[in-house]
Amino acid sequence: MSLFKDGRYVAPGNIVEFMHGNQPQLAFVMEEQAGKLKLYTINKRETKMPAVRVLPWVGPQYSAESTRQEMLDLMLSHQEKRGEIQAGLNVMDIWDLAQGELEKAPLTWFAGLLWEAPDADQISAMGRAMLAAKTHFKFQPPEFIIYTEDKVEQRLNQQSEEKRQEEAMTAGQDLFKKIWVARESGSKINTDQIPVMSDETADYLKSFLIDRIAGVNDEKSHKMWIALKKGLPDHPHLALLLAQGWGIVYPHHNFLFNEADYSPDDSWTADHTEEIDRLVTAVETKATAPYPLPMRSIDAATTRDIDDAFNLKKNSDGGYTLTIALARPCMDWNFGGKLDLAVLDRGTSIYLPEGTSHMLPEKLGIGAFSLFSGELRPALITTFELDTCGELISISPKTGWVKLTDNSTYVAVEQMLEDGTDDEMALAFELSEKLITRRIKNGAVVIRRPEPEISLTGWPEKVSVSISSKDDTTRADQIISEFMILANSGLGKFADEQGFPLLYRTQDIALPSDSSGIVTKPHEIFQRVRQMVPPQMETTPKKHATLAVKGYSPISSPLRRYADFINMAQLCHYLQTEQPLWTSDELTTLAATLQTRLQAVIKIQRFRPRYWKLLYLAQNKKQWQSATVVDDNGPLTSLAMPEIQINVRVPRPMLGDKLYPGQLFQIRFNKIDPLTNEIRVVEALEE
């Protein structure tokens, strides 16, 4: 006889059970020798196995001399009894009684909860039921471990997830193939072609595709994706194409938002309503008398996040008093709070042809803190005294409130300058000329190139792209550009002199002496840009070579960029308390977190406009496009397309033997894929 750990024996004549195919199976013990059993199973087969494989509930005992038919009849009888008993059991009630009482127990203990003297069939039925309840019990022979409530919830969720995955795999493989076939024929899948599946499975597959678009690629997701896309092309944006074919996302969906986990609309603010309303109320209730000088802003006609304005006077000695007001959204801000962390995570506003995604909640960034004319707004107000040559003499910042008299546009200001109808704007341009001249003398590289305006019609379903040149507003642009460079470098200088840290954008490199000046030709722009390196974010003021200033501290766009927001808060806190809000080390840590986040977010602004430009070229593939040689090193020549502001590379033999920078060509394309950023020139003719 073989002895179990609980003291029971297995002997010839016993009815026993063993696991087969993940289910208990009955058998009759015919022989036992040295821990090995010869069994006759309920499936009418003889088999041998070690006694340790037998489940630890044994019995009843019958004659070891029983015939095979008698063995079979006995097993069938007990199988029926055990099935009936099991069907009447609610194993969840057993778990409710047991959990919290002890960690594990033998099967007889559980059977004793229901029966005073349980027989073999009752014990077996209980064991079978508990084996099946894998989410609540674990069989660790000869005992059952009782899972805790937390563990049960975890396992139920896991079981539900596995079931969803299994159903999704079955339906998804068929669905994705049909979507792709429809796509290849230039259409979308019809409703009647979608395989029958539950709403839960459909939602699971949709969520899975969205996660793949966002770049979610854990081990479990990766394995499932490998199986789901079997037989489909290995396209880098396959998940996006399937989602578009299914109608989950629009054509030309901006997957970069998914990858960066950046909400393109204002829906993210729903969790911060109370804090947003508190800040709006603060602006409405804490306002004091506005700064007495009339202030004006200059922005694009579509701009709603207005964060700068100015007043300019010429002094009797020929010098200038320039007062710049900057929006102050940090007023009453709770740094480290949930809203602050959400804004930090956004990092910057995104401006795209299909719409603007604001860094701040719209009720704040294009509402309560935006410098709308006629509205009282909190501001940082700085007076810059300059001499007749535009040399900075003094800087005097303070916090206060402003009420702008006018929100002008670049186009309107350009017309004022053309007509000579506005003395202050004429004076502003005069000062900007002196400021830019000084910077160029100090080595500044000022790049001016056409700025294409991308317009979309039929968005989002059937998009047609048009590109036109923006109105020439060079003088108005220069006014704001020079005034903001002055504000950022001037306030950086003020912080350095007062001994508190800010975040500085530094580019501590040496540019060639002949690189300075206003650069407009594409090949010269290309050469200058190649000599530059991206600015770094530091807390020590150093030079910014391209701008030719020292201590350039971005602060002029606090509604649009979190780095400016931080600097605004640091400066205002110092002005109000004579103490900085953050130490240099704390700012460095904050900047590192911000820079890491911006690496993902800025990709949206960098690459999405190019997508639309390539789509424009694809929609106008037969048209010839103007291009100019900007670089001729190596087998591929770089050509710039100034009207569209993209560069393409062309095999050198296609352009002829003699090439030189600035050489003009007409080019035509044969393959353009905006999604994969692929563009191929098929023909080039020299102008």
Residue pairs with C-beta under 8 A, 6 or more apart in sequence:
1 9
1 10
1 11
1 32
2 9
2 10
2 11
2 32
2 35
2 37
2 51
2 52
2 54
3 9
4 10
4 56
4 58
4 142
5 56
5 141
5 142
6 56
6 106
6 108
6 142
8 56
8 58
9 58
10 16
10 29
10 32
10 37
10 51
10 54
10 58
11 29
11 32
11 61
11 64
12 29
12 30
12 31
12 32
12 64
13 28
13 29
13 61
13 62
13 63
13 64
13 66
14 28
14 29
14 58
14 59
14 60
14 61
14 62
15 26
15 27
15 28
15 29
15 58
15 59
15 60
15 62
15 74
15 75
15 78
15 120
16 26
16 27
16 28
16 29
16 37
16 39
16 54
16 55
16 58
17 24
17 25
17 26
17 27
17 54
17 55
17 57
17 124
17 127
18 24
18 25
18 27
18 39
18 49
18 53
18 54
18 55
19 25
19 53
19 55
24 55
24 124
24 127
24 128
24 131
25 41
25 42
25 43
26 41
26 42
26 75
26 78
26 79
27 39
27 40
27 41
27 42
27 47
27 75
28 39
28 40
28 41
28 62
28 66
28 71
28 74
28 75
29 37
29 38
29 39
29 64
30 38
30 39
30 40
30 46
30 64
30 71
31 37
31 38
32 38
32 51
35 50
35 51
35 52
36 48
36 49
36 50
36 51
37 48
37 49
37 50
37 51
37 54
38 46
38 47
38 48
39 46
39 47
39 48
39 49
40 46
40 68
40 71
40 72
41 47
42 72
42 75
42 76
42 79
44 68
44 72
55 127
55 141
56 106
56 107
56 141
56 142
57 107
57 120
57 123
57 124
57 127
58 120
59 120
60 78
60 119
60 120
62 70
62 71
62 74
66 74
78 120
78 121
78 124
81 121
82 121
82 124
82 125
82 128
83 125
85 121
85 122
85 125
86 125
86 126
86 128
86 129
89 114
89 125
89 126
89 129
91 129
91 130
91 132
91 133
91 136
91 137
92 133
92 136
94 110
94 113
94 114
94 126
94 129
94 130
95 133
95 136
95 137
95 146
95 147
95 152
97 113
98 105
98 110
98 113
98 146
99 136
99 146
99 147
99 148
99 149
99 152
100 148
100 149
101 146
102 146
103 145
103 146
104 140
104 143
104 144
104 145
104 146
105 143
105 144
105 146
106 142
106 143
106 144
107 123
107 126
107 127
107 130
107 142
107 143
107 144
108 118
108 123
110 126
110 130
110 144
111 118
111 122
111 123
111 126
112 118
114 122
114 126
115 122
118 126
130 136
130 137
130 139
130 144
131 137
131 139
134 155
134 159
135 147
135 152
135 155
135 156
135 159
136 146
136 147
136 152
136 155
137 144
137 145
137 146
137 147
138 144
138 145
138 147
139 145
147 155
164 200
164 201
164 204
165 204
165 224
167 197
167 198
167 201
167 204
168 201
168 204
168 205
168 208
168 224
169 224
169 227
169 228
171 195
171 196
171 197
171 201
171 202
171 205
172 205
172 208
172 228
173 227
173 228
173 230
174 195
175 189
175 194
175 195
175 197
175 205
175 246
176 228
176 229
176 232
176 242
177 231
177 232
178 189
178 193
178 194
178 195
179 188
179 189
179 242
179 245
179 246
180 232
180 233
180 241
180 242
180 245
182 188
182 189
182 190
182 193
182 245
183 241
183 245
188 245
188 246
188 247
189 245
189 246
197 205
206 243
206 246
206 248
208 221
208 224
208 225
208 228
209 239
209 242
209 243
209 246
209 248
210 243
210 248
210 249
210 258
211 221
212 221
212 225
212 239
213 237
213 239
213 240
213 243
213 249
213 253
213 255
213 258
213 259
214 255
214 258
214 259
214 261
215 258
215 259
217 225
225 239
229 238
232 238
235 241
236 676
237 255
237 675
237 676
240 249
240 253
240 255
240 675
243 249
243 253
244 250
244 251
244 253
250 460
250 461
251 460
251 461
251 462
251 463
252 460
252 463
252 611
252 615
254 264
254 352
254 354
254 604
254 608
256 603
256 604
256 607
256 608
257 263
257 264
257 357
257 604
259 600
259 603
260 600
260 601
260 603
260 604
261 600
262 346
262 350
262 357
262 600
262 601
262 604
263 357
264 350
264 355
264 357
265 357
266 358
266 361
266 362
268 342
268 346
269 276
269 361
269 362
269 363
271 338
271 342
272 338
272 339
272 342
272 361
275 334
275 337
275 338
275 339
276 339
276 361
276 363
276 364
277 363
278 332
279 331
279 332
279 333
279 364
279 368
280 363
280 364
280 367
280 368
282 331
282 332
283 331
283 368
283 369
283 376
283 377
283 378
284 368
286 331
286 332
286 378
287 376
287 378
287 401
288 400
288 401
289 401
290 376
290 400
290 401
290 402
290 403
291 323
291 325
291 379
291 381
291 400
291 401
291 402
293 311
293 323
294 311
294 405
294 406
295 309
295 310
295 311
295 323
295 325
295 371
295 402
295 403
295 404
295 405
296 309
296 310
296 311
296 404
296 405
296 406
296 407
296 408
296 424
297 306
297 308
297 309
297 310
297 371
297 373
297 404
297 406
297 407
297 408
298 408
298 409
298 410
298 413
298 476
298 479
298 480
299 306
299 407
299 408
299 409
299 410
300 409
300 410
301 409
301 410
301 411
304 366
304 370
305 349
305 358
305 360
305 365
305 366
305 370
305 559
305 560
306 327
306 370
306 371
306 372
306 404
306 407
306 559
307 326
307 327
307 370
307 371
307 556
307 557
307 558
307 559
307 560
308 324
308 325
308 326
308 327
308 371
308 480
308 483
308 484
308 487
308 556
308 557
309 324
309 325
309 371
309 402
309 404
310 322
310 323
310 324
310 325
310 428
310 483
311 322
311 323
311 424
312 320
312 321
312 322
312 323
312 424
312 427
312 428
312 431
313 320
313 321
314 320
314 321
314 427
315 321
317 388
318 387
318 388
319 385
319 386
319 387
319 388
319 393
320 384
320 385
320 386
320 390
320 427
320 431
321 383
321 384
321 385
321 386
322 383
322 384
322 386
322 431
322 483
322 486
323 381
323 382
323 383
323 384
324 381
324 382
324 384
324 483
324 486
324 487
325 371
325 379
325 380
325 381
325 382
325 402
325 404
326 379
326 380
326 382
326 487
326 555
326 556
326 558
326 568
327 369
327 370
327 371
327 377
327 378
327 379
327 558
327 559
328 369
328 377
328 378
328 379
328 380
328 399
328 558
328 568
328 572
329 360
329 364
329 365
329 369
329 378
329 558
329 559
329 565
329 568
330 558
330 565
330 568
330 569
330 572
331 369
331 378
331 572
333 340
333 569
334 340
335 569
335 581
339 361
343 359
343 360
343 562
343 565
344 562
344 593
344 594
344 597
345 597
346 357
346 359
346 562
346 601
347 359
347 561
347 562
347 594
347 597
347 598
347 601
347 602
348 359
348 560
348 561
348 562
348 598
348 601
348 602
348 605
349 356
349 357
349 358
349 359
349 360
349 365
349 559
349 560
349 561
350 356
350 357
350 601
350 604
350 605
351 605
352 604
352 605
352 608
352 609
353 454
353 455
353 456
353 465
353 609
353 612
354 456
354 459
354 460
358 365
358 366
358 559
358 560
359 365
359 559
359 560
359 561
359 562
359 565
360 369
360 559
365 559
365 560
366 559
368 377
369 377
369 378
369 559
370 377
370 559
371 377
371 379
371 402
371 404
371 407
372 404
372 407
373 403
373 404
373 405
373 406
373 407
374 403
374 404
375 403
375 404
376 401
376 402
376 403
377 401
377 402
377 403
377 404
378 399
378 400
378 401
379 399
379 400
379 401
379 402
380 397
380 398
380 399
380 555
380 568
380 571
380 572
381 397
381 398
381 399
381 400
381 402
382 395
382 396
382 397
382 398
382 487
382 490
382 491
383 394
383 395
383 396
383 397
384 392
384 394
384 395
384 486
384 487
384 490
385 392
385 393
385 394
385 395
385 396
386 392
386 393
386 431
387 393
389 434
389 438
390 431
390 434
390 435
390 437
390 438
391 438
392 486
392 490
392 493
395 490
395 491
395 493
395 494
397 491
397 494
397 571
397 575
398 575
399 572
399 575
399 576
410 471
410 473
410 476
410 477
410 480
411 471
411 473
411 476
413 422
413 425
413 473
413 475
413 476
413 479
414 471
414 472
414 473
414 474
414 475
414 476
416 422
416 425
416 426
417 425
417 426
417 429
417 475
417 476
420 426
425 479
428 479
428 483
429 475
429 478
429 479
431 482
432 475
432 478
432 479
432 481
432 482
432 483
433 478
435 482
435 483
435 485
435 486
436 444
436 446
436 478
436 482
436 518
439 446
439 485
439 547
439 548
439 549
440 446
440 516
440 517
440 518
440 548
441 516
442 516
442 548
442 549
443 511
443 513
443 515
443 516
443 545
443 548
444 516
444 546
444 547
444 548
445 511
445 515
445 516
445 517
445 519
445 528
445 532
445 546
446 517
446 518
446 519
447 519
447 525
447 528
447 529
448 474
448 518
448 519
448 520
449 520
449 522
449 525
449 642
449 645
450 469
450 470
450 642
450 643
450 645
451 469
451 470
451 645
452 467
452 468
452 469
452 470
452 613
452 643
452 644
452 645
453 467
453 468
453 469
453 470
454 465
454 466
454 467
454 609
454 612
454 613
454 616
455 465
455 466
455 467
455 468
456 463
456 464
456 465
456 612
457 463
457 464
457 466
458 464
463 615
464 619
465 612
465 613
465 615
465 616
465 619
466 616
467 613
467 616
467 643
467 644
469 643
484 556
485 547
485 549
485 552
487 555
487 556
488 552
488 553
488 554
488 555
488 556
489 544
489 547
489 549
489 550
489 551
489 552
489 553
491 502
491 553
491 555
491 567
491 571
492 502
492 504
492 541
492 550
492 551
492 552
492 553
492 555
493 541
493 550
493 551
494 571
495 501
495 502
495 551
495 553
495 570
495 571
495 574
496 541
496 551
498 574
500 570
500 574
500 579
500 580
501 539
501 570
501 580
501 582
501 583
501 584
501 587
502 539
502 541
502 553
502 555
502 567
502 570
502 571
502 587
503 537
503 538
503 539
503 553
503 554
503 563
503 566
503 567
503 587
503 591
504 537
504 538
504 539
504 540
504 541
504 542
504 551
504 552
504 553
505 535
505 536
505 537
505 544
505 552
505 553
505 554
505 563
506 535
506 536
506 537
506 538
506 540
506 541
506 542
506 543
506 544
506 552
507 532
507 533
507 534
507 535
507 536
507 543
507 544
507 545
507 546
507 547
508 536
508 542
508 543
508 545
509 532
509 533
509 545
510 545
511 531
511 532
511 545
511 546
512 531
515 528
515 531
516 548
519 525
519 528
521 662
522 628
522 630
522 640
522 642
522 662
523 628
523 629
523 630
523 631
523 640
523 661
523 662
524 661
525 630
525 640
526 630
526 631
526 638
526 640
526 647
527 630
527 661
532 545
532 546
535 544
537 563
537 591
537 594
537 595
538 588
538 591
539 584
539 587
539 588
539 591
541 550
541 551
541 553
542 550
542 551
543 549
543 550
544 550
544 552
553 567
554 561
554 563
554 564
554 567
555 564
555 567
555 568
555 571
556 564
557 564
558 564
558 565
558 567
558 568
562 594
563 591
563 594
566 582
566 587
566 590
566 591
566 594
569 581
570 580
570 581
570 582
570 587
573 579
573 580
573 581
574 580
574 581
582 590
607 677
610 646
610 674
610 677
611 674
611 675
611 677
612 674
613 644
613 645
613 646
614 646
614 672
614 673
614 674
614 677
614 679
615 674
616 644
617 625
617 644
617 669
617 672
617 679
618 669
618 672
618 673
618 674
621 668
621 669
621 670
621 672
622 668
623 668
624 666
624 667
624 668
624 685
625 641
625 643
625 644
625 666
625 667
625 668
625 669
626 641
626 642
626 643
626 664
626 665
626 666
626 687
627 639
627 640
627 641
627 648
627 664
627 665
627 666
627 667
627 684
628 639
628 640
628 642
628 662
628 663
628 664
628 665
629 637
629 638
629 639
629 655
629 659
629 660
629 661
629 662
629 663
629 665
630 638
630 639
630 640
630 647
630 661
631 637
631 638
631 661
632 638
632 652
632 659
632 660
632 661
634 652
635 651
635 652
636 649
636 650
636 651
636 652
637 649
637 650
637 651
637 652
637 655
637 659
638 647
638 648
638 649
639 647
639 648
639 649
639 650
639 665
639 667
639 681
640 646
640 647
641 647
641 648
648 667
648 679
648 681
650 667
650 681
650 684
652 659
654 681
654 683
654 684
655 665
655 684
655 686
656 686
663 686
664 686
664 687
665 684
665 685
665 686
665 687
666 684
666 685
666 686
666 687
667 681
667 683
667 684
667 685
668 681
668 682
668 683
668 684
669 679
669 680
669 681
669 682
670 680
670 681
670 682
671 678
671 679
671 680
671 682
672 678
672 679
672 680
673 679
